Amino acid sequence: MEPVICVDADREEQNVLARQLAGSDAVLLLGSSLEKALAEKYKLPLVRYAYPVFDEYILGRQGLLGVQGTALLLEKIINGALQQNYKSEGLFSRLRRELYR
């Protein structure tokens, strides 16, 4: 994957992120619970890896550092992608057409 947008989007920067997402071909959004509305609006899977996360319940320790953290982040990205209904056009459109003939 190659990043297409990089914004330190706290509450004040959400509008900057929204403008950049509108014209992008992003397929995944890494952020916090603050980006949930944007992820839903642009139909992107949201991987919550930054503070604050207030719309998920986490029972155990889930640090994102080191080997175990890298595996957990990769797992979150893959699961987010698997649960996503991708945009009708774009990066995965040809693959989807082939799979659902």
Phi and psi restraints in degrees (range 20) as a CNS / XPLOR table:
assign (resid 1 and name C) (resid 2 and name N)
       (resid 2 and name CA) (resid 2 and name C) 1.0 -123.6 20.0 2
assign (resid 2 and name N) (resid 2 and name CA)
       (resid 2 and name C) (resid 3 and name N) 1.0 126.0 20.0 2
assign (resid 2 and name C) (resid 3 and name N)
       (resid 3 and name CA) (resid 3 and name C) 1.0 -60.9 20.0 2
assign (resid 3 and name N) (resid 3 and name CA)
       (resid 3 and name C) (resid 4 and name N) 1.0 136.2 20.0 2
assign (resid 3 and name C) (resid 4 and name N)
       (resid 4 and name CA) (resid 4 and name C) 1.0 -108.1 20.0 2
assign (resid 4 and name N) (resid 4 and name CA)
       (resid 4 and name C) (resid 5 and name N) 1.0 -19.3 20.0 2
assign (resid 4 and name C) (resid 5 and name N)
       (resid 5 and name CA) (resid 5 and name C) 1.0 -142.5 20.0 2
assign (resid 5 and name N) (resid 5 and name CA)
       (resid 5 and name C) (resid 6 and name N) 1.0 140.6 20.0 2
assign (resid 5 and name C) (resid 6 and name N)
       (resid 6 and name CA) (resid 6 and name C) 1.0 -139.3 20.0 2
assign (resid 6 and name N) (resid 6 and name CA)
       (resid 6 and name C) (resid 7 and name N) 1.0 109.4 20.0 2
assign (resid 6 and name C) (resid 7 and name N)
       (resid 7 and name CA) (resid 7 and name C) 1.0 -135.5 20.0 2
assign (resid 7 and name N) (resid 7 and name CA)
       (resid 7 and name C) (resid 8 and name N) 1.0 134.6 20.0 2
assign (resid 7 and name C) (resid 8 and name N)
       (resid 8 and name CA) (resid 8 and name C) 1.0 -84.3 20.0 2
assign (resid 8 and name N) (resid 8 and name CA)
       (resid 8 and name C) (resid 9 and name N) 1.0 86.6 20.0 2
assign (resid 8 and name C) (resid 9 and name N)
       (resid 9 and name CA) (resid 9 and name C) 1.0 -95.0 20.0 2
assign (resid 9 and name N) (resid 9 and name CA)
       (resid 9 and name C) (resid 10 and name N) 1.0 84.3 20.0 2
assign (resid 9 and name C) (resid 10 and name N)
       (resid 10 and name CA) (resid 10 and name C) 1.0 -79.6 20.0 2
assign (resid 10 and name N) (resid 10 and name CA)
       (resid 10 and name C) (resid 11 and name N) 1.0 -172.6 20.0 2
assign (resid 10 and name C) (resid 11 and name N)
       (resid 11 and name CA) (resid 11 and name C) 1.0 -55.0 20.0 2
assign (resid 11 and name N) (resid 11 and name CA)
       (resid 11 and name C) (resid 12 and name N) 1.0 -37.6 20.0 2
assign (resid 11 and name C) (resid 12 and name N)
       (resid 12 and name CA) (resid 12 and name C) 1.0 -73.7 20.0 2
assign (resid 12 and name N) (resid 12 and name CA)
       (resid 12 and name C) (resid 13 and name N) 1.0 -23.8 20.0 2
assign (resid 12 and name C) (resid 13 and name N)
       (resid 13 and name CA) (resid 13 and name C) 1.0 -97.4 20.0 2
assign (resid 13 and name N) (resid 13 and name CA)
       (resid 13 and name C) (resid 14 and name N) 1.0 4.3 20.0 2
assign (resid 13 and name C) (resid 14 and name N)
       (resid 14 and name CA) (resid 14 and name C) 1.0 -60.4 20.0 2
assign (resid 14 and name N) (resid 14 and name CA)
       (resid 14 and name C) (resid 15 and name N) 1.0 -35.6 20.0 2
assign (resid 14 and name C) (resid 15 and name N)
       (resid 15 and name CA) (resid 15 and name C) 1.0 -68.8 20.0 2
assign (resid 15 and name N) (resid 15 and name CA)
       (resid 15 and name C) (resid 16 and name N) 1.0 -32.9 20.0 2
assign (resid 15 and name C) (resid 16 and name N)
       (resid 16 and name CA) (resid 16 and name C) 1.0 -65.1 20.0 2
assign (resid 16 and name N) (resid 16 and name CA)
       (resid 16 and name C) (resid 17 and name N) 1.0 -46.5 20.0 2
assign (resid 16 and name C) (resid 17 and name N)
       (resid 17 and name CA) (resid 17 and name C) 1.0 -62.4 20.0 2
assign (resid 17 and name N) (resid 17 and name CA)
       (resid 17 and name C) (resid 18 and name N) 1.0 -41.9 20.0 2
assign (resid 17 and name C) (resid 18 and name N)
       (resid 18 and name CA) (resid 18 and name C) 1.0 -60.9 20.0 2
assign (resid 18 and name N) (resid 18 and name CA)
       (resid 18 and name C) (resid 19 and name N) 1.0 -43.5 20.0 2
assign (resid 18 and name C) (resid 19 and name N)
       (resid 19 and name CA) (resid 19 and name C) 1.0 -63.6 20.0 2
assign (resid 19 and name N) (resid 19 and name CA)
       (resid 19 and name C) (resid 20 and name N) 1.0 -41.3 20.0 2
assign (resid 19 and name C) (resid 20 and name N)
       (resid 20 and name CA) (resid 20 and name C) 1.0 -70.6 20.0 2
assign (resid 20 and name N) (resid 20 and name CA)
       (resid 20 and name C) (resid 21 and name N) 1.0 -36.4 20.0 2
assign (resid 20 and name C) (resid 21 and name N)
       (resid 21 and name CA) (resid 21 and name C) 1.0 -65.7 20.0 2
assign (resid 21 and name N) (resid 21 and name CA)
       (resid 21 and name C) (resid 22 and name N) 1.0 -35.1 20.0 2
assign (resid 21 and name C) (resid 22 and name N)
       (resid 22 and name CA) (resid 22 and name C) 1.0 -58.2 20.0 2
assign (resid 22 and name N) (resid 22 and name CA)
       (resid 22 and name C) (resid 23 and name N) 1.0 -35.6 20.0 2
assign (resid 22 and name C) (resid 23 and name N)
       (resid 23 and name CA) (resid 23 and name C) 1.0 -105.8 20.0 2
assign (resid 23 and name N) (resid 23 and name CA)
       (resid 23 and name C) (resid 24 and name N) 1.0 16.8 20.0 2
assign (resid 23 and name C) (resid 24 and name N)
       (resid 24 and name CA) (resid 24 and name C) 1.0 -106.5 20.0 2
assign (resid 24 and name N) (resid 24 and name CA)
       (resid 24 and name C) (resid 25 and name N) 1.0 170.9 20.0 2
assign (resid 24 and name C) (resid 25 and name N)
       (resid 25 and name CA) (resid 25 and name C) 1.0 -111.3 20.0 2
assign (resid 25 and name N) (resid 25 and name CA)
       (resid 25 and name C) (resid 26 and name N) 1.0 35.5 20.0 2
assign (resid 25 and name C) (resid 26 and name N)
       (resid 26 and name CA) (resid 26 and name C) 1.0 -61.1 20.0 2
assign (resid 26 and name N) (resid 26 and name CA)
       (resid 26 and name C) (resid 27 and name N) 1.0 144.7 20.0 2
assign (resid 26 and name C) (resid 27 and name N)
       (resid 27 and name CA) (resid 27 and name C) 1.0 -120.0 20.0 2
assign (resid 27 and name N) (resid 27 and name CA)
       (resid 27 and name C) (resid 28 and name N) 1.0 -3.3 20.0 2
assign (resid 27 and name C) (resid 28 and name N)
       (resid 28 and name CA) (resid 28 and name C) 1.0 -155.3 20.0 2
assign (resid 28 and name N) (resid 28 and name CA)
       (resid 28 and name C) (resid 29 and name N) 1.0 143.2 20.0 2
assign (resid 28 and name C) (resid 29 and name N)
       (resid 29 and name CA) (resid 29 and name C) 1.0 -122.4 20.0 2
assign (resid 29 and name N) (resid 29 and name CA)
       (resid 29 and name C) (resid 30 and name N) 1.0 121.0 20.0 2
assign (resid 29 and name C) (resid 30 and name N)
       (resid 30 and name CA) (resid 30 and name C) 1.0 -100.4 20.0 2
assign (resid 30 and name N) (resid 30 and name CA)
       (resid 30 and name C) (resid 31 and name N) 1.0 126.6 20.0 2
assign (resid 30 and name C) (resid 31 and name N)
       (resid 31 and name CA) (resid 31 and name C) 1.0 -175.7 20.0 2
assign (resid 31 and name N) (resid 31 and name CA)
       (resid 31 and name C) (resid 32 and name N) 1.0 -143.9 20.0 2
assign (resid 31 and name C) (resid 32 and name N)
       (resid 32 and name CA) (resid 32 and name C) 1.0 -124.3 20.0 2
assign (resid 32 and name N) (resid 32 and name CA)
       (resid 32 and name C) (resid 33 and name N) 1.0 -173.6 20.0 2
assign (resid 32 and name C) (resid 33 and name N)
       (resid 33 and name CA) (resid 33 and name C) 1.0 -63.5 20.0 2
assign (resid 33 and name N) (resid 33 and name CA)
       (resid 33 and name C) (resid 34 and name N) 1.0 -20.4 20.0 2
assign (resid 33 and name C) (resid 34 and name N)
       (resid 34 and name CA) (resid 34 and name C) 1.0 -64.7 20.0 2
assign (resid 34 and name N) (resid 34 and name CA)
       (resid 34 and name C) (resid 35 and name N) 1.0 -22.7 20.0 2
assign (resid 34 and name C) (resid 35 and name N)
       (resid 35 and name CA) (resid 35 and name C) 1.0 -93.2 20.0 2
assign (resid 35 and name N) (resid 35 and name CA)
       (resid 35 and name C) (resid 36 and name N) 1.0 5.6 20.0 2
assign (resid 35 and name C) (resid 36 and name N)
       (resid 36 and name CA) (resid 36 and name C) 1.0 -58.5 20.0 2
assign (resid 36 and name N) (resid 36 and name CA)
       (resid 36 and name C) (resid 37 and name N) 1.0 -45.1 20.0 2
assign (resid 36 and name C) (resid 37 and name N)
       (resid 37 and name CA) (resid 37 and name C) 1.0 -63.8 20.0 2
assign (resid 37 and name N) (resid 37 and name CA)
       (resid 37 and name C) (resid 38 and name N) 1.0 -39.7 20.0 2
assign (resid 37 and name C) (resid 38 and name N)
       (resid 38 and name CA) (resid 38 and name C) 1.0 -66.3 20.0 2
assign (resid 38 and name N) (resid 38 and name CA)
       (resid 38 and name C) (resid 39 and name N) 1.0 -40.5 20.0 2
assign (resid 38 and name C) (resid 39 and name N)
       (resid 39 and name CA) (resid 39 and name C) 1.0 -61.7 20.0 2
assign (resid 39 and name N) (resid 39 and name CA)
       (resid 39 and name C) (resid 40 and name N) 1.0 -42.2 20.0 2
assign (resid 39 and name C) (resid 40 and name N)
       (resid 40 and name CA) (resid 40 and name C) 1.0 -67.7 20.0 2
assign (resid 40 and name N) (resid 40 and name CA)
       (resid 40 and name C) (resid 41 and name N) 1.0 -42.0 20.0 2
assign (resid 40 and name C) (resid 41 and name N)
       (resid 41 and name CA) (resid 41 and name C) 1.0 -61.1 20.0 2
assign (resid 41 and name N) (resid 41 and name CA)
       (resid 41 and name C) (resid 42 and name N) 1.0 -43.1 20.0 2
assign (resid 41 and name C) (resid 42 and name N)
       (resid 42 and name CA) (resid 42 and name C) 1.0 -97.8 20.0 2
assign (resid 42 and name N) (resid 42 and name CA)
       (resid 42 and name C) (resid 43 and name N) 1.0 9.4 20.0 2
assign (resid 42 and name C) (resid 43 and name N)
       (resid 43 and name CA) (resid 43 and name C) 1.0 54.2 20.0 2
assign (resid 43 and name N) (resid 43 and name CA)
       (resid 43 and name C) (resid 44 and name N) 1.0 51.1 20.0 2
assign (resid 43 and name C) (resid 44 and name N)
       (resid 44 and name CA) (resid 44 and name C) 1.0 -115.1 20.0 2
assign (resid 44 and name N) (resid 44 and name CA)
       (resid 44 and name C) (resid 45 and name N) 1.0 142.9 20.0 2
assign (resid 44 and name C) (resid 45 and name N)
       (resid 45 and name CA) (resid 45 and name C) 1.0 -68.9 20.0 2
assign (resid 45 and name N) (resid 45 and name CA)
       (resid 45 and name C) (resid 46 and name N) 1.0 138.2 20.0 2
assign (resid 45 and name C) (resid 46 and name N)
       (resid 46 and name CA) (resid 46 and name C) 1.0 -107.9 20.0 2
assign (resid 46 and name N) (resid 46 and name CA)
       (resid 46 and name C) (resid 47 and name N) 1.0 120.1 20.0 2
assign (resid 46 and name C) (resid 47 and name N)
       (resid 47 and name CA) (resid 47 and name C) 1.0 -102.4 20.0 2
assign (resid 47 and name N) (resid 47 and name CA)
       (resid 47 and name C) (resid 48 and name N) 1.0 112.5 20.0 2
assign (resid 47 and name C) (resid 48 and name N)
       (resid 48 and name CA) (resid 48 and name C) 1.0 -84.9 20.0 2
assign (resid 48 and name N) (resid 48 and name CA)
       (resid 48 and name C) (resid 49 and name N) 1.0 108.8 20.0 2
assign (resid 48 and name C) (resid 49 and name N)
       (resid 49 and name CA) (resid 49 and name C) 1.0 -126.2 20.0 2
assign (resid 49 and name N) (resid 49 and name CA)
       (resid 49 and name C) (resid 50 and name N) 1.0 -2.4 20.0 2
assign (resid 49 and name C) (resid 50 and name N)
       (resid 50 and name CA) (resid 50 and name C) 1.0 -125.6 20.0 2
assign (resid 50 and name N) (resid 50 and name CA)
       (resid 50 and name C) (resid 51 and name N) 1.0 155.8 20.0 2
assign (resid 50 and name C) (resid 51 and name N)
       (resid 51 and name CA) (resid 51 and name C) 1.0 -73.9 20.0 2
assign (resid 51 and name N) (resid 51 and name CA)
       (resid 51 and name C) (resid 52 and name N) 1.0 142.9 20.0 2
assign (resid 51 and name C) (resid 52 and name N)
       (resid 52 and name CA) (resid 52 and name C) 1.0 -92.7 20.0 2
assign (resid 52 and name N) (resid 52 and name CA)
       (resid 52 and name C) (resid 53 and name N) 1.0 146.3 20.0 2
assign (resid 52 and name C) (resid 53 and name N)
       (resid 53 and name CA) (resid 53 and name C) 1.0 -119.2 20.0 2
assign (resid 53 and name N) (resid 53 and name CA)
       (resid 53 and name C) (resid 54 and name N) 1.0 107.1 20.0 2
assign (resid 53 and name C) (resid 54 and name N)
       (resid 54 and name CA) (resid 54 and name C) 1.0 -121.8 20.0 2
assign (resid 54 and name N) (resid 54 and name CA)
       (resid 54 and name C) (resid 55 and name N) 1.0 7.1 20.0 2
assign (resid 54 and name C) (resid 55 and name N)
       (resid 55 and name CA) (resid 55 and name C) 1.0 -122.6 20.0 2
assign (resid 55 and name N) (resid 55 and name CA)
       (resid 55 and name C) (resid 56 and name N) 1.0 21.7 20.0 2
assign (resid 55 and name C) (resid 56 and name N)
       (resid 56 and name CA) (resid 56 and name C) 1.0 -135.2 20.0 2
assign (resid 56 and name N) (resid 56 and name CA)
       (resid 56 and name C) (resid 57 and name N) 1.0 148.4 20.0 2
assign (resid 56 and name C) (resid 57 and name N)
       (resid 57 and name CA) (resid 57 and name C) 1.0 -108.7 20.0 2
assign (resid 57 and name N) (resid 57 and name CA)
       (resid 57 and name C) (resid 58 and name N) 1.0 125.9 20.0 2
assign (resid 57 and name C) (resid 58 and name N)
       (resid 58 and name CA) (resid 58 and name C) 1.0 -119.1 20.0 2
assign (resid 58 and name N) (resid 58 and name CA)
       (resid 58 and name C) (resid 59 and name N) 1.0 116.8 20.0 2
assign (resid 58 and name C) (resid 59 and name N)
       (resid 59 and name CA) (resid 59 and name C) 1.0 -78.7 20.0 2
assign (resid 59 and name N) (resid 59 and name CA)
       (resid 59 and name C) (resid 60 and name N) 1.0 -43.3 20.0 2
assign (resid 59 and name C) (resid 60 and name N)
       (resid 60 and name CA) (resid 60 and name C) 1.0 -111.0 20.0 2
assign (resid 60 and name N) (resid 60 and name CA)
       (resid 60 and name C) (resid 61 and name N) 1.0 -177.0 20.0 2
assign (resid 60 and name C) (resid 61 and name N)
       (resid 61 and name CA) (resid 61 and name C) 1.0 -73.7 20.0 2
assign (resid 61 and name N) (resid 61 and name CA)
       (resid 61 and name C) (resid 62 and name N) 1.0 132.5 20.0 2
assign (resid 61 and name C) (resid 62 and name N)
       (resid 62 and name CA) (resid 62 and name C) 1.0 -135.9 20.0 2
assign (resid 62 and name N) (resid 62 and name CA)
       (resid 62 and name C) (resid 63 and name N) 1.0 63.1 20.0 2
assign (resid 62 and name C) (resid 63 and name N)
       (resid 63 and name CA) (resid 63 and name C) 1.0 -68.8 20.0 2
assign (resid 63 and name N) (resid 63 and name CA)
       (resid 63 and name C) (resid 64 and name N) 1.0 149.0 20.0 2
assign (resid 63 and name C) (resid 64 and name N)
       (resid 64 and name CA) (resid 64 and name C) 1.0 -107.3 20.0 2
assign (resid 64 and name N) (resid 64 and name CA)
       (resid 64 and name C) (resid 65 and name N) 1.0 17.9 20.0 2
assign (resid 64 and name C) (resid 65 and name N)
       (resid 65 and name CA) (resid 65 and name C) 1.0 -103.3 20.0 2
assign (resid 65 and name N) (resid 65 and name CA)
       (resid 65 and name C) (resid 66 and name N) 1.0 154.1 20.0 2
assign (resid 65 and name C) (resid 66 and name N)
       (resid 66 and name CA) (resid 66 and name C) 1.0 76.2 20.0 2
assign (resid 66 and name N) (resid 66 and name CA)
       (resid 66 and name C) (resid 67 and name N) 1.0 -168.1 20.0 2
assign (resid 66 and name C) (resid 67 and name N)
       (resid 67 and name CA) (resid 67 and name C) 1.0 -65.7 20.0 2
assign (resid 67 and name N) (resid 67 and name CA)
       (resid 67 and name C) (resid 68 and name N) 1.0 -46.7 20.0 2
assign (resid 67 and name C) (resid 68 and name N)
       (resid 68 and name CA) (resid 68 and name C) 1.0 -65.4 20.0 2
assign (resid 68 and name N) (resid 68 and name CA)
       (resid 68 and name C) (resid 69 and name N) 1.0 -38.3 20.0 2
assign (resid 68 and name C) (resid 69 and name N)
       (resid 69 and name CA) (resid 69 and name C) 1.0 -66.0 20.0 2
assign (resid 69 and name N) (resid 69 and name CA)
       (resid 69 and name C) (resid 70 and name N) 1.0 -39.2 20.0 2
assign (resid 69 and name C) (resid 70 and name N)
       (resid 70 and name CA) (resid 70 and name C) 1.0 -63.7 20.0 2
assign (resid 70 and name N) (resid 70 and name CA)
       (resid 70 and name C) (resid 71 and name N) 1.0 -42.8 20.0 2
assign (resid 70 and name C) (resid 71 and name N)
       (resid 71 and name CA) (resid 71 and name C) 1.0 -63.2 20.0 2
assign (resid 71 and name N) (resid 71 and name CA)
       (resid 71 and name C) (resid 72 and name N) 1.0 -41.0 20.0 2
assign (resid 71 and name C) (resid 72 and name N)
       (resid 72 and name CA) (resid 72 and name C) 1.0 -65.4 20.0 2
assign (resid 72 and name N) (resid 72 and name CA)
       (resid 72 and name C) (resid 73 and name N) 1.0 -44.3 20.0 2
assign (resid 72 and name C) (resid 73 and name N)
       (resid 73 and name CA) (resid 73 and name C) 1.0 -62.8 20.0 2
assign (resid 73 and name N) (resid 73 and name CA)
       (resid 73 and name C) (resid 74 and name N) 1.0 -42.8 20.0 2
assign (resid 73 and name C) (resid 74 and name N)
       (resid 74 and name CA) (resid 74 and name C) 1.0 -61.4 20.0 2
assign (resid 74 and name N) (resid 74 and name CA)
       (resid 74 and name C) (resid 75 and name N) 1.0 -41.8 20.0 2
assign (resid 74 and name C) (resid 75 and name N)
       (resid 75 and name CA) (resid 75 and name C) 1.0 -61.1 20.0 2
assign (resid 75 and name N) (resid 75 and name CA)
       (resid 75 and name C) (resid 76 and name N) 1.0 -43.5 20.0 2
assign (resid 75 and name C) (resid 76 and name N)
       (resid 76 and name CA) (resid 76 and name C) 1.0 -63.5 20.0 2
assign (resid 76 and name N) (resid 76 and name CA)
       (resid 76 and name C) (resid 77 and name N) 1.0 -41.5 20.0 2
assign (resid 76 and name C) (resid 77 and name N)
       (resid 77 and name CA) (resid 77 and name C) 1.0 -64.6 20.0 2
assign (resid 77 and name N) (resid 77 and name CA)
       (resid 77 and name C) (resid 78 and name N) 1.0 -46.9 20.0 2
assign (resid 77 and name C) (resid 78 and name N)
       (resid 78 and name CA) (resid 78 and name C) 1.0 -63.7 20.0 2
assign (resid 78 and name N) (resid 78 and name CA)
       (resid 78 and name C) (resid 79 and name N) 1.0 -45.0 20.0 2
assign (resid 78 and name C) (resid 79 and name N)
       (resid 79 and name CA) (resid 79 and name C) 1.0 -64.5 20.0 2
assign (resid 79 and name N) (resid 79 and name CA)
       (resid 79 and name C) (resid 80 and name N) 1.0 -37.8 20.0 2
assign (resid 79 and name C) (resid 80 and name N)
       (resid 80 and name CA) (resid 80 and name C) 1.0 -62.8 20.0 2
assign (resid 80 and name N) (resid 80 and name CA)
       (resid 80 and name C) (resid 81 and name N) 1.0 -41.7 20.0 2
assign (resid 80 and name C) (resid 81 and name N)
       (resid 81 and name CA) (resid 81 and name C) 1.0 -67.3 20.0 2
assign (resid 81 and name N) (resid 81 and name CA)
       (resid 81 and name C) (resid 82 and name N) 1.0 -40.0 20.0 2
assign (resid 81 and name C) (resid 82 and name N)
       (resid 82 and name CA) (resid 82 and name C) 1.0 -66.3 20.0 2
assign (resid 82 and name N) (resid 82 and name CA)
       (resid 82 and name C) (resid 83 and name N) 1.0 -29.3 20.0 2
assign (resid 82 and name C) (resid 83 and name N)
       (resid 83 and name CA) (resid 83 and name C) 1.0 -89.5 20.0 2
assign (resid 83 and name N) (resid 83 and name CA)
       (resid 83 and name C) (resid 84 and name N) 1.0 -0.7 20.0 2
assign (resid 83 and name C) (resid 84 and name N)
       (resid 84 and name CA) (resid 84 and name C) 1.0 -91.0 20.0 2
assign (resid 84 and name N) (resid 84 and name CA)
       (resid 84 and name C) (resid 85 and name N) 1.0 137.2 20.0 2
assign (resid 84 and name C) (resid 85 and name N)
       (resid 85 and name CA) (resid 85 and name C) 1.0 -90.4 20.0 2
assign (resid 85 and name N) (resid 85 and name CA)
       (resid 85 and name C) (resid 86 and name N) 1.0 105.8 20.0 2
assign (resid 85 and name C) (resid 86 and name N)
       (resid 86 and name CA) (resid 86 and name C) 1.0 -70.0 20.0 2
assign (resid 86 and name N) (resid 86 and name CA)
       (resid 86 and name C) (resid 87 and name N) 1.0 158.9 20.0 2
assign (resid 86 and name C) (resid 87 and name N)
       (resid 87 and name CA) (resid 87 and name C) 1.0 -57.8 20.0 2
assign (resid 87 and name N) (resid 87 and name CA)
       (resid 87 and name C) (resid 88 and name N) 1.0 149.5 20.0 2
assign (resid 87 and name C) (resid 88 and name N)
       (resid 88 and name CA) (resid 88 and name C) 1.0 -64.3 20.0 2
assign (resid 88 and name N) (resid 88 and name CA)
       (resid 88 and name C) (resid 89 and name N) 1.0 -26.5 20.0 2
assign (resid 88 and name C) (resid 89 and name N)
       (resid 89 and name CA) (resid 89 and name C) 1.0 -123.6 20.0 2
assign (resid 89 and name N) (resid 89 and name CA)
       (resid 89 and name C) (resid 90 and name N) 1.0 163.3 20.0 2
assign (resid 89 and name C) (resid 90 and name N)
       (resid 90 and name CA) (resid 90 and name C) 1.0 119.3 20.0 2
assign (resid 90 and name N) (resid 90 and name CA)
       (resid 90 and name C) (resid 91 and name N) 1.0 -153.9 20.0 2
assign (resid 90 and name C) (resid 91 and name N)
       (resid 91 and name CA) (resid 91 and name C) 1.0 -55.2 20.0 2
assign (resid 91 and name N) (resid 91 and name CA)
       (resid 91 and name C) (resid 92 and name N) 1.0 -41.6 20.0 2
assign (resid 91 and name C) (resid 92 and name N)
       (resid 92 and name CA) (resid 92 and name C) 1.0 -103.3 20.0 2
assign (resid 92 and name N) (resid 92 and name CA)
       (resid 92 and name C) (resid 93 and name N) 1.0 6.2 20.0 2
assign (resid 92 and name C) (resid 93 and name N)
       (resid 93 and name CA) (resid 93 and name C) 1.0 -64.2 20.0 2
assign (resid 93 and name N) (resid 93 and name CA)
       (resid 93 and name C) (resid 94 and name N) 1.0 -43.0 20.0 2
assign (resid 93 and name C) (resid 94 and name N)
       (resid 94 and name CA) (resid 94 and name C) 1.0 -65.2 20.0 2
assign (resid 94 and name N) (resid 94 and name CA)
       (resid 94 and name C) (resid 95 and name N) 1.0 -44.0 20.0 2
assign (resid 94 and name C) (resid 95 and name N)
       (resid 95 and name CA) (resid 95 and name C) 1.0 -59.6 20.0 2
assign (resid 95 and name N) (resid 95 and name CA)
       (resid 95 and name C) (resid 96 and name N) 1.0 -43.5 20.0 2
assign (resid 95 and name C) (resid 96 and name N)
       (resid 96 and name CA) (resid 96 and name C) 1.0 -63.6 20.0 2
assign (resid 96 and name N) (resid 96 and name CA)
       (resid 96 and name C) (resid 97 and name N) 1.0 -42.3 20.0 2
assign (resid 96 and name C) (resid 97 and name N)
       (resid 97 and name CA) (resid 97 and name C) 1.0 -61.8 20.0 2
assign (resid 97 and name N) (resid 97 and name CA)
       (resid 97 and name C) (resid 98 and name N) 1.0 -39.2 20.0 2
assign (resid 97 and name C) (resid 98 and name N)
       (resid 98 and name CA) (resid 98 and name C) 1.0 -67.1 20.0 2
assign (resid 98 and name N) (resid 98 and name CA)
       (resid 98 and name C) (resid 99 and name N) 1.0 -40.5 20.0 2
assign (resid 98 and name C) (resid 99 and name N)
       (resid 99 and name CA) (resid 99 and name C) 1.0 -70.8 20.0 2
assign (resid 99 and name N) (resid 99 and name CA)
       (resid 99 and name C) (resid 100 and name N) 1.0 -32.8 20.0 2
assign (resid 99 and name C) (resid 100 and name N)
       (resid 100 and name CA) (resid 100 and name C) 1.0 -110.4 20.0 2
assign (resid 100 and name N) (resid 100 and name CA)
       (resid 100 and name C) (resid 101 and name N) 1.0 34.2 20.0 2
